[in-house]
């Protein structure tokens, strides 16, 4: 066993107990994350099943047919990309001005 100066057996046991409690707390957090992830995946699957109908999208002289869920996903992805680009530009301008 490792001997640390200034630590008696009760302090060493308390330290080991604290470390093991942290380990279990991290496992609980992982379990919550796993459960939350599974619930979100289930909700996404339910959304896709309920919005599987094909819709026609007309823009100027183009017409595209795709499922409603896929269309919503593409619109969300485009919105996230535009937001990310605008945020990056804002951060870049802030650094240049300072």
Number of C-alpha atoms within 10 A of each C-alpha: 3 4 9 8 6 7 11 10 9 9 11 14 12 11 13 12 12 11 12 12 12 12 11 11 12 12 12 12 11 12 12 12 12 12 12 12 12 12 12 12 12 12 12 13 12 11 12 17 11 11 16 13 11 14 14 11 12 10 8 5 5 7 9 10 11 13 14 18 19 14 16 13 12 12 12 12 12 12 12 12 12 12 12 12 12 12 12 12 12 11 11 11 11 10 9 7 6 5
